Every structure is written in C-alpha cells, then in structure tokens.
Amino acid sequence: MSFSPLLAHDLVRTFGTRRVLDGVSLTAAPGHRIGLIGENGAGKSTLLRLLAGVDEPETGTVERPADLGYLHQEMPFDAGATVADVIDDALREAREDVAALESPDALSLAEYGERLERAQLHDAWDADRRAGLVLDGLGLGGVAHERTLGTLSGGQRGRLALAALLIRRPSALLLDEPTNHLDDDAAAFLEAQLRDLPGAVVLASHDRAFLDAVCTDLVDLDPAVDGPTRYGGNYTDYQAAKRAERERWQRRFEEEQEELHDLRRAVAVTAHQVAPGRERRDSEKMGYGHTAGRVQQQISRRVRNATRRLDDLTRTQVRKPPAPLRFNAAALAAAPSAVDGLLVSLRDVSVPGRLTLPLLDLAATDRLLVTGANGAGKSTLLAVLAGRLAATGTVQRRRGLTVGLLAQDTVFDRPDLTVAATYEQTLGPDRAEAVPLRSLGLLAPRDLARPVGELSVGQRRRLGLALLVANPPELLLLDEPTNHLSPRLADELEEALGTGPGATVVASHDRWLRARWAGRSLRL
C-alpha cells in the first residue's frame, strides 16, 4: 500500500447559465500541497466538492484515494454528539489496526501485511498521543470531552472538525478555508502539521501567510489566456510569476492589436491600388503595357496574403486582459488632503467590558494598524473613532472632520436598489460620474445591475469599500478589510492604502498584512 495521487480530468460544472468550471484538470501527487486561489465565485469551493465526491461534474472524471479527508463546513455529527465521540471516530481505524496487529492469529498473511503497512503509513501507534497534541495546538485542549457539539461555538466546531482530520491523517486531504477561526499560534501549528503530511493536500484559502508557509504549488482559477494556471512554489513565488505573466499577456494583446491595425490599413491601401478602373499615375504610363499584368498580380497576391493573415489573426487573437480589481489611486490622490495636526485625540477612553485605552493621538497623515485577539476591542475602537459608539473619557475630534468606516457587517438601507443606483445615490451624481464605479474594479460589471440585497457578504463589503475610495474621508477606518477579498486584491488594497490622503486606521488579524505594515501599530 502506498499513497495514491488525486487526479481530476476535464471537469465541467455549471450553475444555471453560468459555467463555473470549464474543463479543469488537476494532478495532486503525494507530498504536494496545492493551493487554490482566485476571486469569490471563481470555483475554488466547487472544485473541492467535485474532488471530494460531494458533487458530481456534468462532464469529466475524478480518481481519488480511498482514504480521502474533506473539511466540511459542518461535521457529520448531530448536536448531541460529544467531543469524545468525534475524537474516537477519528482514532477508530488506527486503534483497530493496532489491536488487530497485536492479536495477529485471526489475520491472513495478506491481511496482516496490509494492516501493518497502513498502520505505518498513518503512524497508528502514536495516534492517541497525536490527538492530544492536535487538540492543544488548535486551542481545544481546555474543552471538556463530554461537552456536546451543540454547546460549542461555531469557531470551536470548525477547529474540532479540522482536528479530527489531522488526527486521522488521511492519505489525501481537501481543505476549504482551514485558517478560519484560528489565531496565530493555531495557524502556525496547522502549517507545521500539513508540511509533515506525506499525502496530497488540496486547499482553498484567502490567507496569504498560510499559502506562503504551506503550498508547494498554486492553481489560479481567475481568467487567464489558457485557462486556470498552475504555478510552482509558494505565494511569494506566485506573486512574482503573476506579475510577469500579466505583463506578457498585455504585451501580446497590444502587439496583436497593432498588427491588426496595420493589416486592415494594408488591405485597404493595396486593394485600392489594384482596384479596376483606377487612374494611372504619369510615372506608370510609359511601361504600363509591359509591366501592368505582373504588377497587378503582385499587388493582388499581397492583398490575398494580408487578407488571409487578417482573417486568421481576427479569429485567433488573444482577448484583452480583464481589468484587475484594484483601487483607483488617481481618484484617491485627487481628493483634498486633511489639514496638518491632530485629527482625533483620546484620553482614558473606556467602553465597559469591551475597551480600555489610556492614550491615542491620530495625526493627519497617520497609518495605524490595530491588532489583538478576538474580543480585544479592535472593532470597538474603530466605532469610537467614527463617533458611532459612546465612551467614557475624553474624545476630541477636529472640527468638521470627515470620517469613513468600513465595518465588518456592511448593510444598506435600500436592499431593493441596484448596485449602480446605490453608488450614485450615496455619492451624488457628480461624484459618481467623476469616479465611475467600473473604474474602481471592486465589483464585476455583471453585478452592477443587481439589487444590493442579492449580493454576497464579500460583494457588499466591496461596494462599501468602493464608496469610501470614491470619496475618501480625512480619516479612513477599515475593520478587517482583507476579509472576503482574493489574495491578489488584498495585495492591491495594501498598496493603495499608502496612496490615499488623510489618516488610515486598519484593524486586522491578517498575518500577511501585519508582517508588511510600514506604519504605526497598536496592540490591544
């Protein structure tokens, strides 16, 4: 027995009239950890479900190892099951193999060999000890084993589902956003566990630090010239390769458009030269009888060749690279800058049970990153700075200060209005025309006519972000801004934060963002 690869060939999956996956193939060999990245809706979760056998493709095939683990959003246990039930289920096969090997009389030689190899591959003798280490590493060591799943928080249930897979050590593993609900220590523990697995791993994640630490390959499901593209290496390697690839695609498009322009012009000019009844120039009249036929044949041949090349190139030309989702730095730079000096000053501020802060001053050009564990008060601080939450102590704001807050929950008063109408109504017609929503690239053109009530959580946050970017305030407050963004868009957001006017305060648990932050930091 050995670890088998996970193979997918020409998978097609359609929802309604939209083809989410169009002929996607994937080979995940043992020892490879493949990260799936792309915009929301690109098909990452859909592909994982097809690989797991939870959904079936319209066409295409999947060959999967018999021992395949898939991180479901909800565990296949009812609310009355206990933590111990989940752990025992994860340990069941390892315990059975060890028990059978310790009493080998009932096994044939072939069965004994099969159990022995499986036990060795899955490190069955160490399974119980490993279970304790995994539970501790994922922050579940203090959870009583007799507790039922119905009494656990959503984050605890998610970590328990992940723990069950790591304890079981399947020969291939499929993970969908595995770092959700993990703090820094738990994420680092998971990274080490996955790097130690000998089998294939395929995962979808927006966590750039996780992708960088774990992946041996990345598959980008966003639009590309030749469809989904596989890149060797981690996220840092992907960034460099993607930049170079985009430049090549853009250069090829521009070169082909220039050739098309030249061919159309050449065909028009030479066709005019060979046109019947064309008046001859004086220089042509003397030798016209001798050379007319040959010259006309040459011109006709040039017209045919150019027309043939024009037809071929028109049919096969590379399409224009889709506009990347990015901030319009020009729009940000065009906004009026805040005056010098302090914008906000906090002294001995307190929100009982949520926030205590002795001192904070924000200047007009500050870039401040607010970090801390869940519940430390990051969102509360942003709400106080925005004037949306009362606090004891002293809060002083510059007179006339404009403040914009991107909260984690983005809600619009009129869910029946379209995205485009909401944008224009919020900004006013003049500003909406000066900075068109399409130019910001935060929402796909097909979504502009949809009612905002039909948008996903991520799309609503993007619209809220677009409204702030289009009319930047003097104090911009962003609460977990990279949530629900693809890794590439999160990169572009970070670059754009340095170009805006006024002050910016970002509350984030994003390890990649935190590691690269160039401004001040405040840990709560």
C-alpha positions as CSV (number, residue, x, y, z in Angstrom):
1,M,0.0,0.0,0.0
2,S,1.2,3.5,-0.8
3,F,-0.2,7.0,-1.0
4,S,-2.1,7.5,-4.3
5,P,-2.4,10.7,-6.3
6,L,-5.6,12.6,-6.6
7,L,-6.5,13.1,-10.3
8,A,-9.1,15.2,-12.0
9,H,-9.6,15.4,-15.7
10,D,-11.6,18.0,-17.8
11,L,-14.1,18.9,-15.0
12,V,-17.1,21.0,-16.1
13,R,-19.6,22.4,-13.6
14,T,-22.4,24.7,-14.4
15,F,-24.9,26.6,-12.1
16,G,-27.8,27.9,-14.0
17,T,-26.4,29.5,-17.1
18,R,-23.0,30.2,-15.6
19,R,-20.2,27.8,-16.2
20,V,-18.1,27.9,-13.1
21,L,-15.5,25.3,-14.1
22,D,-14.8,24.7,-17.8
23,G,-12.6,21.7,-18.4
24,V,-10.4,22.0,-15.3
25,S,-7.8,19.2,-14.8
26,L,-5.6,18.7,-11.7
27,T,-3.0,16.3,-10.5
28,A,-2.2,16.3,-6.8
29,A,0.7,13.9,-6.2
30,P,1.7,12.7,-2.7
31,G,3.8,15.2,-1.0
32,H,2.4,18.2,-3.0
33,R,0.3,20.8,-1.2
34,I,-1.7,22.7,-3.8
35,G,-3.4,26.0,-3.0
36,L,-6.5,27.1,-5.0
37,I,-6.8,30.9,-5.3
38,G,-9.0,33.3,-7.2
39,E,-11.8,35.8,-6.8
40,N,-15.0,34.8,-5.0
41,G,-17.0,32.8,-7.4
42,A,-14.0,31.5,-9.4
43,G,-14.8,27.9,-8.4
44,K,-12.5,27.1,-5.6
45,S,-15.1,25.5,-3.3
46,T,-16.9,24.0,-6.3
47,L,-13.7,22.2,-7.4
48,L,-13.1,20.9,-3.8
49,R,-16.6,19.5,-3.7
50,L,-16.1,17.7,-7.0
51,L,-12.7,16.3,-5.9
52,A,-14.3,15.1,-2.6
53,G,-17.2,13.5,-4.5
54,V,-19.8,15.6,-2.6
55,D,-20.9,17.0,-6.0
56,E,-20.7,15.4,-9.5
57,P,-19.5,17.2,-12.6
58,E,-21.5,17.5,-15.8
59,T,-18.5,16.0,-17.6
60,G,-15.1,14.9,-16.5
61,T,-13.7,12.3,-14.1
62,V,-12.0,12.2,-10.7
63,E,-9.8,9.4,-9.4
64,R,-9.4,9.8,-5.6
65,P,-7.6,7.7,-3.0
66,A,-9.9,5.5,-0.9
67,D,-8.8,7.3,2.3
68,L,-9.7,10.9,1.5
69,G,-10.4,13.6,4.1
70,Y,-12.5,16.7,3.4
71,L,-13.0,19.6,5.7
72,H,-16.8,20.2,5.6
73,Q,-18.4,23.4,6.8
74,E,-20.3,21.3,9.3
75,M,-19.2,17.9,10.8
76,P,-21.3,14.8,10.0
77,F,-22.4,14.6,13.7
78,D,-25.6,15.7,15.3
79,A,-25.7,18.4,18.0
80,G,-26.0,15.8,20.8
81,A,-22.7,14.1,19.9
82,T,-19.8,14.8,22.3
83,V,-16.3,16.0,21.6
84,A,-15.2,12.5,22.7
85,D,-17.4,10.9,20.0
86,V,-15.6,13.0,17.4
87,I,-12.2,12.1,18.7
88,D,-13.0,8.4,19.0
89,D,-14.3,8.3,15.4
90,A,-11.1,9.9,14.2
91,L,-9.0,7.4,16.1
92,R,-11.1,4.3,15.2
93,E,-9.2,3.0,12.3
94,A,-5.8,3.5,13.9
95,R,-7.0,1.7,17.0
96,E,-8.5,-1.1,15.0
97,D,-5.3,-1.7,13.1
98,V,-3.1,-1.7,16.2
99,A,-5.5,-4.1,18.0
100,A,-5.5,-6.5,15.0
101,L,-1.7,-6.4,14.7
102,E,-1.3,-7.1,18.4
103,S,-3.6,-10.2,18.0
104,P,-2.5,-11.4,14.6
105,D,-3.8,-15.0,14.8
106,A,-7.1,-14.1,13.2
107,L,-5.4,-12.4,10.2
108,S,-4.2,-14.0,7.0
109,L,-0.7,-13.1,5.9
110,A,-2.0,-10.7,3.3
111,E,-4.4,-9.0,5.7
112,Y,-1.6,-8.7,8.3
113,G,0.7,-7.1,5.7
114,E,-2.0,-4.7,4.6
115,R,-2.8,-3.6,8.2
116,L,0.9,-3.3,9.1
117,E,1.6,-1.0,6.1
118,R,-1.5,1.1,6.7
119,A,-0.6,1.5,10.4
120,Q,2.9,2.5,9.5
121,L,1.8,5.0,6.9
122,H,-0.7,6.6,9.3
123,D,1.6,6.4,12.3
124,A,-1.2,4.4,14.1
125,W,0.8,3.6,17.3
126,D,1.2,7.3,18.0
127,A,-2.4,8.3,17.3
128,D,-3.7,8.8,20.8
129,R,-0.7,11.0,21.7
130,R,-1.1,12.9,18.5
131,A,-4.8,13.5,19.2
132,G,-3.8,15.4,22.4
133,L,-1.1,17.4,20.7
134,V,-3.6,18.4,17.9
135,L,-6.3,19.4,20.3
136,D,-3.8,21.6,22.2
137,G,-2.3,23.0,19.1
138,L,-5.7,24.1,17.8
139,G,-6.7,25.7,21.1
140,L,-9.1,22.9,22.1
141,G,-7.1,21.4,24.9
142,G,-9.3,23.0,27.6
143,V,-12.6,21.9,26.1
144,A,-14.1,19.1,28.1
145,H,-14.6,15.9,26.1
146,E,-18.1,15.3,27.5
147,R,-19.4,18.6,26.0
148,T,-21.8,18.2,23.2
149,L,-21.3,19.8,19.8
150,G,-24.4,21.9,20.3
151,T,-22.8,23.7,23.2
152,L,-19.6,24.7,21.2
153,S,-19.2,27.9,19.4
154,G,-19.0,27.9,15.6
155,G,-15.3,28.5,15.8
156,Q,-14.8,25.6,18.2
157,R,-16.8,23.3,16.0
158,G,-14.7,24.3,13.0
159,R,-11.5,23.7,14.8
160,L,-12.7,20.3,16.1
161,A,-13.6,19.2,12.5
162,L,-10.0,20.2,11.5
163,A,-8.6,18.4,14.5
164,A,-10.4,15.2,13.6
165,L,-8.8,15.2,10.1
166,L,-5.3,15.9,11.4
167,I,-5.7,13.1,14.0
168,R,-6.9,10.6,11.3
169,R,-4.1,11.6,8.8
170,P,-5.9,10.5,5.6
171,S,-3.8,9.8,2.6
172,A,-5.2,12.8,0.8
173,L,-6.7,15.9,2.3
174,L,-9.1,18.6,1.0
175,L,-9.5,21.8,3.0
176,D,-11.7,24.8,2.4
177,E,-10.5,28.0,4.2
178,P,-8.9,26.0,7.0
179,T,-7.5,29.0,8.9
180,N,-10.9,30.5,9.6
181,H,-11.4,30.7,13.4
182,L,-7.6,30.1,14.0
183,D,-5.4,32.5,16.0
184,D,-1.7,33.0,15.1
185,D,-0.5,30.0,17.2
186,A,-3.1,27.6,15.9
187,A,-2.4,28.7,12.3
188,A,1.3,28.1,12.7
189,F,0.5,24.7,14.3
190,L,-1.7,23.8,11.3
191,E,1.0,24.8,8.9
192,A,3.6,22.6,10.5
193,Q,1.1,19.6,10.6
194,L,0.3,20.0,6.9
195,R,4.0,20.2,5.9
196,D,4.6,17.0,7.7
197,L,1.8,15.0,5.9
198,P,3.2,12.6,3.3
199,G,0.0,12.5,1.2
200,A,-1.5,15.0,-1.2
201,V,-3.2,18.2,0.1
202,V,-5.5,20.5,-1.9
203,L,-6.8,23.6,-0.2
204,A,-8.6,26.8,-0.9
205,S,-7.6,29.9,1.2
206,H,-7.5,33.6,1.2
207,D,-4.8,33.6,3.9
208,R,-1.7,34.7,2.1
209,A,0.7,33.9,5.0
210,F,-0.8,30.4,5.1
211,L,-0.4,29.9,1.4
212,D,3.2,31.1,1.6
213,A,4.1,28.8,4.5
214,V,2.4,25.6,3.2
215,C,2.0,25.4,-0.5
216,T,4.3,23.7,-3.0
217,D,2.1,24.7,-5.9
218,L,-0.7,27.3,-6.5
219,V,-3.6,27.0,-9.0
220,D,-5.1,30.3,-10.0
221,L,-8.7,29.9,-11.1
222,D,-9.0,33.6,-12.3
223,P,-9.3,34.3,-16.0
224,A,-6.1,33.7,-18.0
225,V,-5.1,33.3,-21.6
226,D,-5.1,29.5,-21.4
227,G,-7.5,29.0,-18.5
228,P,-6.6,28.1,-14.9
229,T,-2.8,28.2,-14.4
230,R,-0.6,26.2,-12.1
231,Y,2.4,27.8,-10.5
232,G,5.2,26.0,-8.7
233,G,6.2,27.4,-5.3
234,N,4.5,29.3,-2.6
235,Y,2.6,32.6,-2.6
236,T,5.7,34.8,-2.8
237,D,6.8,32.9,-5.9
238,Y,3.3,33.2,-7.3
239,Q,3.3,37.0,-6.9
240,A,6.4,37.3,-9.0
241,A,5.2,34.9,-11.7
242,K,1.8,36.5,-11.9
243,R,3.2,40.0,-12.4
244,A,5.4,38.7,-15.2
245,E,2.6,36.7,-16.8
246,R,0.2,39.7,-16.8
247,E,2.9,41.8,-18.5
248,R,3.4,39.2,-21.2
249,W,-0.4,38.9,-21.8
250,Q,-0.8,42.7,-22.0
251,R,2.2,43.0,-24.3
252,R,0.9,40.2,-26.6
253,F,-2.5,41.8,-26.7
254,E,-1.1,45.2,-27.7
255,E,1.2,43.7,-30.3
256,E,-1.7,41.8,-31.9
257,Q,-3.9,44.9,-31.9
258,E,-1.1,46.9,-33.6
259,E,-0.7,44.2,-36.2
260,L,-4.5,44.0,-36.8
261,H,-4.5,47.8,-37.3
262,D,-1.6,47.6,-39.8
263,L,-3.2,44.7,-41.7
264,R,-6.5,46.5,-42.1
265,R,-4.7,49.5,-43.4
266,A,-2.5,47.5,-45.7
267,V,-5.5,45.6,-47.1
268,A,-7.4,48.9,-47.7
269,V,-4.5,50.6,-49.4
270,T,-3.4,47.7,-51.6
271,A,-6.9,46.9,-52.5
272,H,-7.3,50.5,-53.8
273,Q,-4.1,50.1,-55.8
274,V,-5.4,47.0,-57.6
275,A,-9.0,48.3,-58.0
276,P,-10.3,48.2,-61.6
277,G,-10.6,51.5,-63.4
278,R,-8.0,53.1,-61.1
279,E,-6.4,56.1,-62.9
280,R,-2.7,55.5,-63.7
281,R,-0.1,57.9,-62.5
282,D,2.2,59.6,-65.1
283,S,5.2,57.5,-63.9
284,E,3.3,54.3,-64.7
285,K,2.2,55.2,-68.3
286,M,5.4,54.6,-70.3
287,G,5.9,50.9,-69.3
288,Y,2.3,50.1,-68.5
289,G,1.8,47.6,-71.3
290,H,4.9,45.5,-70.3
291,T,4.5,45.6,-66.5
292,A,0.8,46.1,-65.8
293,G,0.0,42.4,-65.6
294,R,2.9,41.5,-63.4
295,V,2.5,44.5,-61.0
296,Q,-1.2,43.8,-60.7
297,Q,-0.6,40.2,-59.9
298,Q,1.9,41.1,-57.2
299,I,-0.5,43.6,-55.6
300,S,-3.3,41.1,-55.8
301,R,-1.1,38.5,-54.1
302,R,-0.2,41.0,-51.3
303,V,-3.9,41.7,-50.8
304,R,-4.8,38.0,-50.6
305,N,-1.9,37.3,-48.1
306,A,-2.8,40.3,-46.0
307,T,-6.5,39.4,-46.0
308,R,-5.7,35.8,-45.1
309,R,-3.5,36.9,-42.2
310,L,-6.1,39.4,-41.1
311,D,-8.8,36.7,-41.0
312,D,-6.6,34.3,-39.1
313,L,-5.5,36.9,-36.5
314,T,-9.0,38.2,-36.1
315,R,-10.2,34.7,-35.3
316,T,-7.3,33.7,-33.0
317,Q,-6.3,37.0,-31.4
318,V,-5.8,36.9,-27.6
319,R,-8.6,38.7,-25.7
320,K,-7.9,41.8,-23.8
321,P,-6.7,41.0,-20.2
322,P,-9.6,41.6,-17.8
323,A,-9.2,44.7,-15.7
324,P,-7.8,43.6,-12.3
325,L,-9.8,44.5,-9.2
326,R,-7.9,47.5,-7.9
327,F,-8.2,50.9,-6.3
328,N,-8.1,54.0,-8.4
329,A,-5.1,55.7,-6.9
330,A,-5.7,58.7,-9.1
331,A,-9.1,59.2,-7.5
332,L,-7.6,59.0,-4.1
333,A,-4.8,61.4,-4.9
334,A,-7.3,63.9,-6.4
335,A,-9.2,64.1,-3.0
336,P,-8.4,67.1,-0.8
337,S,-5.8,66.3,1.9
338,A,-6.6,66.8,5.6
339,V,-5.0,69.7,7.3
340,D,-1.9,69.3,9.4
341,G,-2.1,68.4,13.0
342,L,-4.2,66.1,15.1
343,L,-7.4,64.7,13.8
344,V,-8.5,62.8,16.9
345,S,-7.3,62.6,20.4
346,L,-8.4,60.0,23.0
347,R,-7.6,60.1,26.7
348,D,-8.6,57.5,29.3
349,V,-11.3,56.1,27.0
350,S,-13.4,53.1,28.2
351,V,-16.3,51.1,26.9
352,P,-17.2,48.8,29.8
353,G,-16.3,45.2,29.1
354,R,-15.1,46.0,25.6
355,L,-12.3,48.5,25.5
356,T,-9.9,50.4,27.8
357,L,-7.4,52.8,26.2
358,P,-5.3,55.4,28.2
359,L,-4.0,57.4,25.2
360,L,-4.2,57.7,21.4
361,D,-3.5,60.6,19.1
362,L,-4.1,60.4,15.3
363,A,-2.3,62.9,13.0
364,A,-3.4,63.9,9.6
365,T,-1.1,61.5,7.7
366,D,-1.0,58.6,10.2
367,R,-1.1,55.0,9.2
368,L,-2.1,52.9,12.2
369,L,-2.6,49.2,12.4
370,V,-4.7,47.9,15.4
371,T,-4.1,44.3,16.3
372,G,-5.2,42.0,19.2
373,A,-7.0,38.8,19.8
374,N,-10.7,38.4,19.1
375,G,-12.6,40.3,21.7
376,A,-9.7,42.7,22.5
377,G,-11.7,45.7,21.3
378,K,-10.5,46.4,17.8
379,S,-13.9,46.9,16.3
380,T,-15.0,48.9,19.4
381,L,-12.1,51.3,19.0
382,L,-12.9,51.9,15.3
383,A,-16.6,52.6,16.3
384,V,-15.5,55.1,18.9
385,L,-13.1,56.9,16.5
386,A,-16.0,57.0,14.0
387,G,-18.3,58.6,16.6
388,R,-20.8,55.6,16.3
389,L,-20.2,54.4,19.9
390,A,-20.2,56.4,23.1
391,A,-17.3,56.0,25.5
392,T,-16.3,57.5,28.8
393,G,-13.2,59.6,29.0
394,T,-12.2,62.3,26.5
395,V,-12.7,62.1,22.8
396,Q,-11.7,65.2,20.8
397,R,-12.1,65.5,17.0
398,R,-11.0,68.2,14.7
399,R,-14.0,70.4,13.8
400,G,-15.6,69.3,10.5
401,L,-13.6,66.1,10.3
402,T,-14.9,63.7,7.7
403,V,-14.7,60.0,8.8
404,G,-15.4,56.9,6.8
405,L,-15.8,53.4,8.4
406,L,-15.8,50.1,6.7
407,A,-17.4,47.8,9.3
408,Q,-17.3,44.0,9.2
409,D,-21.1,43.9,8.6
410,T,-22.0,46.2,5.6
411,V,-25.7,46.9,5.5
412,F,-27.6,49.2,3.0
413,D,-30.8,51.0,3.8
414,R,-32.4,50.1,0.4
415,P,-31.7,46.5,-0.5
416,D,-34.0,46.8,-3.5
417,L,-31.8,49.4,-5.2
418,T,-29.2,48.2,-7.7
419,V,-25.5,48.4,-7.1
420,A,-25.2,51.3,-9.6
421,A,-28.2,53.2,-8.2
422,T,-26.9,52.8,-4.6
423,Y,-23.5,54.1,-5.7
424,E,-25.0,57.2,-7.4
425,Q,-27.4,57.9,-4.6
426,T,-24.8,57.7,-1.9
427,L,-22.1,59.8,-3.7
428,G,-24.4,62.1,-5.7
429,P,-24.5,62.2,-9.5
430,D,-21.5,64.5,-9.9
431,R,-19.1,62.4,-7.8
432,A,-20.4,59.1,-9.2
433,E,-19.7,60.4,-12.7
434,A,-16.3,61.7,-11.8
435,V,-15.2,58.4,-10.3
436,P,-17.2,55.7,-12.1
437,L,-17.8,52.5,-10.1
438,R,-16.4,50.4,-13.0
439,S,-13.1,52.3,-12.8
440,L,-12.5,51.1,-9.3
441,G,-12.6,47.4,-10.3
442,L,-14.1,46.3,-6.9
443,L,-17.2,44.7,-8.4
444,A,-17.6,42.8,-11.7
445,P,-19.6,44.7,-14.4
446,R,-22.2,41.9,-14.4
447,D,-23.1,42.8,-10.8
448,L,-23.8,46.5,-11.2
449,A,-27.5,45.9,-12.2
450,R,-28.1,43.5,-9.3
451,P,-30.1,44.7,-6.2
452,V,-27.7,45.1,-3.3
453,G,-29.9,42.8,-1.2
454,E,-28.8,39.9,-3.5
455,L,-25.1,40.5,-3.1
456,S,-22.9,38.2,-1.0
457,V,-21.3,39.4,2.2
458,G,-18.0,39.9,0.3
459,Q,-19.6,41.8,-2.5
460,R,-21.5,44.1,-0.1
461,R,-18.2,44.9,1.6
462,R,-16.6,45.7,-1.7
463,L,-19.4,48.1,-2.5
464,G,-18.9,49.8,0.9
465,L,-15.2,50.0,0.2
466,A,-15.9,51.5,-3.3
467,L,-18.0,54.2,-1.7
468,L,-15.1,55.1,0.6
469,V,-12.5,55.0,-2.1
470,A,-14.5,57.1,-4.5
471,N,-14.9,59.9,-2.0
472,P,-12.1,59.5,0.5
473,P,-12.6,60.9,4.0
474,E,-9.9,62.6,6.1
475,L,-10.0,59.7,8.5
476,L,-10.5,56.2,6.9
477,L,-11.3,53.4,9.3
478,L,-11.1,49.8,8.0
479,D,-12.2,46.8,10.0
480,E,-10.7,43.6,8.7
481,P,-10.5,45.0,5.2
482,T,-9.0,41.9,3.6
483,N,-11.8,39.6,4.7
484,H,-13.7,38.2,1.7
485,L,-11.0,39.5,-0.7
486,S,-8.9,37.3,-3.0
487,P,-5.2,37.3,-2.2
488,R,-4.4,39.4,-5.3
489,L,-7.0,42.1,-4.4
490,A,-5.8,42.1,-0.8
491,D,-2.3,42.8,-2.2
492,E,-3.6,45.7,-4.2
493,L,-5.6,47.1,-1.3
494,E,-2.4,47.2,0.8
495,E,-0.5,49.1,-1.9
496,A,-3.4,51.5,-2.3
497,L,-3.5,52.3,1.4
498,G,-0.2,54.2,1.0
499,T,-1.5,56.4,-1.7
500,G,-4.6,57.9,0.0
501,P,-4.9,61.3,1.6
502,G,-5.7,61.7,5.3
503,A,-5.2,59.2,8.0
504,T,-5.9,55.5,7.8
505,V,-6.6,53.1,10.8
506,V,-6.8,49.4,10.0
507,A,-7.9,46.7,12.4
508,S,-6.8,43.3,11.2
509,H,-5.8,39.8,12.2
510,D,-4.3,39.2,8.7
511,R,-0.8,37.9,9.3
512,W,0.5,38.8,5.8
513,L,-0.7,42.4,6.2
514,R,0.6,42.7,9.7
515,A,4.1,41.4,8.7
516,R,4.4,44.0,6.0
517,W,2.8,47.0,7.7
518,A,5.0,50.1,7.4
519,G,3.2,52.5,9.7
520,R,2.5,52.6,13.5
521,S,1.0,49.7,15.3
522,L,-1.3,49.5,18.4
523,R,-1.9,46.1,20.1
524,L,-5.0,45.9,22.3
